[in-house]
């Protein structure tokens, strides 16, 4: 199952076109001497990614009553940040992955040093996307910068990546694995939903906003659990990257801790938690409900 097979396909294509237009504007340059760098950055950003995080940001903004254009900066920012994280994750010093999204990993295609710099540049561009003038107030944009910084720093993605490395070969508890997954994968997914909702201008103290945070936390965990499952059962051609990579690396995963069926049951529990969190919403949150199913039922 892919996003466009569950979420309204016309809506999905509209949001993808909107996102791609924003990303291309942010990756436009006028320096011939930097052409290779920008080409490398674009290589790491564009298709065939799922673009789950920006679609979540747009959907959260709409669920809170905001217009799509208010979430453009957030949508671009989370996709740029996600691309950076994948580029660095694939580097020889970390996972040493050769394939990403069905094509050679960036460090294979452009060289390790260019990949490292391209990732750094995309991270900076993500923060610029949040901070630049838009229909969102300066105060909210500043708060979103803080949310993003936390999501990708030591209390988020970077911390999760560190735990992924240090727990390899150990016998971590289910709680340790849950923490690693929450930081490495869940934090940016949660931030995508939170910042999308913030872009709507809604009060962050409302019960609806709190419910969206709970929803985001649940699907963030579910995404990594499903990734762990796919590493065991997926077709590598369909998945677009190597499979069976976690066990030889002695990685700590939901499957290694709970077993395959246990991991599937855990993912289902997280899905139910996400849907329960949205009970206060009406049809305005249907896209978020559909995306929760995508996270748990996807096959790539």
RAWOJO-V109324 format. One record per residue. PHI is phi in whole degrees, -180 to 180 (NA if undefined). OMEGA is omega in radians with two decimals (* if undefined). NEAR is the number of other ideal C-beta (glycine too) atoms within 8 Angstrom. Layout:
((PHI | OMEGA | NEAR) (PHI | OMEGA | NEAR))
This chain:
((NA | 3.07 | 8) (-116 | -3.06 | 10) (-58 | -3.04 | 13) (-70 | 3.11 | 8) (-83 | -3.13 | 6) (-111 | 3.09 | 11) (-75 | 3.12 | 12) (-44 | -2.99 | 6) (-64 | 3.13 | 8) (-65 | 3.10 | 6) (-64 | -3.13 | 9) (-61 | -3.13 | 12) (-66 | 3.10 | 9) (-64 | 3.14 | 8) (-68 | 3.12 | 14) (-65 | 3.12 | 9) (-64 | 3.12 | 8) (-64 | 3.12 | 12) (-63 | -3.11 | 13) (-60 | 3.11 | 9) (-62 | 3.12 | 8) (-66 | 3.13 | 13) (-66 | -3.14 | 13) (-64 | 3.09 | 8) (-62 | -3.11 | 7) (-75 | 3.14 | 11) (-103 | 3.07 | 11) (-77 | -3.14 | 6) (-145 | -3.13 | 7) (-130 | -3.09 | 3) (-110 | 3.12 | 6) (-58 | -3.10 | 4) (-71 | 3.13 | 4) (-105 | -3.05 | 8) (-59 | -3.13 | 9) (-63 | 3.13 | 8) (-63 | -3.14 | 11) (-65 | 3.07 | 10) (-63 | 3.11 | 9) (-65 | 3.11 | 14) (-61 | 3.13 | 14) (-64 | 3.11 | 9) (-59 | -3.13 | 11) (-80 | -3.03 | 14) (-100 | -2.92 | 12) (-84 | -2.95 | 7) (-37 | 0.13 | 4) (-104 | 3.13 | 5) (-67 | -3.11 | 10) (-76 | -3.10 | 7) (58 | -3.13 | 11) (-62 | -3.04 | 12) (-63 | 3.08 | 13) (-65 | 3.09 | 15) (-66 | 3.05 | 15) (-62 | -3.14 | 15) (-62 | 3.11 | 17) (-61 | -3.07 | 14) (-67 | 3.10 | 13) (-67 | 3.10 | 18) (-61 | 3.12 | 17) (-66 | -3.13 | 12) (-62 | 3.13 | 13) (-93 | 3.04 | 12) (88 | -3.12 | 7) (-93 | 3.10 | 13) (-81 | -3.11 | 6) (-59 | -3.04 | 11) (-64 | 3.10 | 6) (-67 | -3.07 | 13) (-98 | -3.09 | 15) (-59 | -3.11 | 11) (-63 | 3.11 | 14) (-66 | -3.10 | 18) (-59 | 3.12 | 18) (-66 | -3.10 | 15) (-62 | -3.08 | 14) (-71 | 3.09 | 17) (-73 | 3.07 | 15) (-63 | 3.14 | 16) (-67 | 3.11 | 14) (-63 | 3.12 | 11) (-61 | 3.07 | 14) (-56 | -3.06 | 14) (-65 | 3.13 | 12) (-69 | 3.13 | 10) (-60 | -3.13 | 16) (-71 | 3.12 | 11) (-62 | -3.10 | 10) (-80 | -3.05 | 14) (-61 | -3.14 | 13) (-55 | -3.13 | 6) (-69 | -3.13 | 4) (-112 | -3.08 | 10) (-84 | -3.11 | 8) (52 | 3.14 | 8) (-85 | -3.09 | 11) (-98 | -3.06 | 7) (-129 | 3.07 | 11) (-145 | 3.12 | 12) (56 | 3.05 | 8) (77 | 3.12 | 8) (-141 | -3.13 | 7) (-55 | 3.06 | 8) (-57 | -3.03 | 12) (-59 | -3.11 | 16) (-70 | 3.06 | 14) (-76 | -3.08 | 7) (-76 | -3.01 | 9) (-121 | -3.09 | 12) (99 | -3.03 | 6) (-65 | -3.09 | 8) (-67 | 3.11 | 6) (-65 | 3.12 | 13) (-63 | 3.13 | 18) (-61 | -3.12 | 11) (-69 | 3.13 | 9) (-61 | 3.09 | 16) (-63 | 3.09 | 15) (-58 | -3.10 | 9) (-66 | 3.13 | 10) (-67 | 3.09 | 16) (-62 | 3.12 | 12) (-63 | -3.13 | 8) (-65 | 3.10 | 12) (-63 | 3.12 | 15) (-67 | 3.08 | 12) (-62 | 3.14 | 9) (-62 | 3.10 | 14) (-72 | -2.98 | 14) (-86 | -3.01 | 8) (-67 | -3.09 | 7) (-54 | -3.14 | 2) (-159 | 3.09 | 8) (-73 | 3.12 | 5) (-82 | -3.08 | 11) (-64 | 3.14 | 6) (-60 | -3.12 | 5) (-61 | 3.13 | 6) (-68 | 3.12 | 11) (-62 | 3.10 | 13) (-64 | 3.10 | 9) (-63 | 3.14 | 9) (-68 | 3.07 | 14) (-59 | 3.12 | 11) (-65 | 3.11 | 8) (-62 | -3.14 | 12) (-65 | -3.12 | 16) (-58 | 3.12 | 9) (-67 | -3.08 | 11) (-66 | -3.07 | 12) (-112 | -3.12 | 13) (-91 | -3.10 | 10) (-65 | 3.08 | 6) (-91 | -3.13 | 7) (-145 | -3.00 | 14) (-57 | -3.11 | 13) (-64 | 3.09 | 9) (-64 | 3.11 | 12) (-65 | 3.09 | 15) (-64 | 3.10 | 11) (-63 | 3.12 | 9) (-65 | 3.11 | 13) (-58 | 3.13 | 12) (-75 | -3.02 | 8) (-75 | 3.13 | 7) (-85 | 3.13 | 13) (-60 | 3.13 | 10) (86 | 3.13 | 4) (-91 | 3.05 | 7) (-120 | -3.05 | 2) (-70 | 3.06 | 10) (-78 | 3.05 | 5) (-55 | 3.13 | 8) (-67 | 3.11 | 6) (-66 | 3.11 | 11) (-64 | 3.12 | 14) (-62 | 3.11 | 9) (-64 | 3.13 | 9) (-60 | -3.13 | 14) (-67 | 3.14 | 15) (-62 | -3.12 | 13) (-79 | -3.01 | 14) (-68 | -3.06 | 14) (-116 | -3.02 | 14) (-68 | -3.03 | 15) (-63 | -3.12 | 17) (-73 | 3.06 | 17) (-64 | 3.10 | 15) (-62 | 3.13 | 13) (-64 | 3.12 | 15) (-61 | 3.13 | 16) (-69 | -3.09 | 16) (-62 | -3.12 | 13) (-69 | 3.05 | 16) (-61 | 3.10 | 17) (-67 | 3.11 | 16) (-62 | -3.12 | 15) (-62 | 3.13 | 16) (-70 | -3.08 | 14) (88 | -3.11 | 9) (-69 | 3.09 | 12) (-68 | -3.08 | 5) (-73 | -3.13 | 7) (-92 | -3.09 | 4) (-72 | 3.13 | 8) (-65 | 3.11 | 6) (-65 | 3.13 | 10) (-67 | 3.09 | 13) (-61 | 3.12 | 8) (-63 | 3.11 | 13) (-65 | 3.08 | 16) (-62 | 3.14 | 11) (-64 | 3.09 | 11) (-56 | -3.08 | 14) (-65 | 3.11 | 17) (-62 | -3.11 | 11) (-67 | -3.11 | 14) (-74 | 3.06 | 15) (-63 | 3.08 | 16) (-67 | -3.10 | 14) (-62 | -3.13 | 15) (-61 | -3.12 | 13) (-69 | 3.09 | 13) (-61 | 3.12 | 14) (-65 | 3.05 | 12) (-59 | 3.13 | 9) (-62 | 3.12 | 14) (-66 | -3.12 | 14) (-64 | 3.10 | 13) (-63 | -3.13 | 12) (-95 | -2.93 | 11) (-111 | -2.96 | 5) (-80 | 2.98 | 11) (-82 | -3.08 | 6) (-61 | 3.13 | 10) (-68 | 3.12 | 6) (-68 | -3.09 | 8) (-71 | 3.11 | 11) (84 | 3.08 | 12) (-158 | -3.12 | 10) (-66 | 3.04 | 8) (-115 | -3.10 | 11) (55 | -3.12 | 8) (-91 | -3.05 | 11) (-72 | -3.07 | 12) (-66 | 3.10 | 8) (-60 | 3.12 | 6) (-83 | -3.13 | 8) (58 | -3.14 | 6) (-75 | 3.06 | 11) (-87 | -3.08 | 12) (-134 | 3.07 | 11) (-63 | 3.14 | 15) (-69 | -3.14 | 13) (-66 | -3.11 | 9) (-89 | -2.99 | 11) (-110 | -2.99 | 9) (83 | -3.06 | 6) (-62 | -3.11 | 9) (-68 | 3.09 | 6) (-63 | 3.12 | 10) (-67 | 3.11 | 16) (-64 | 3.12 | 9) (-65 | 3.12 | 9) (-64 | 3.10 | 11) (-61 | 3.12 | 14) (-65 | 3.10 | 9) (-62 | 3.12 | 8) (-65 | 3.07 | 14) (-60 | 3.14 | 15) (-63 | 3.09 | 8) (-64 | 3.12 | 10) (-66 | -3.13 | 14) (-68 | 3.10 | 10) (-63 | -3.14 | 7) (-63 | -3.10 | 11) (-93 | -3.07 | 13) (-63 | 3.14 | 7) (-74 | -3.11 | 6) (-94 | 3.02 | 10) (-99 | -3.10 | 4) (-64 | 3.13 | 4) (-65 | 3.12 | 8) (-107 | -3.12 | 11) (-61 | 3.13 | 7) (-63 | 3.10 | 13) (-67 | 3.09 | 16) (-64 | 3.13 | 10) (-64 | 3.14 | 10) (-66 | 3.08 | 16) (-62 | 3.07 | 16) (-64 | 3.12 | 11) (-59 | -3.10 | 14) (-57 | -3.04 | 13) (-88 | -3.03 | 12) (-107 | -3.09 | 8) (-63 | 3.09 | 12) (-114 | 3.03 | 9) (-156 | * | 9))
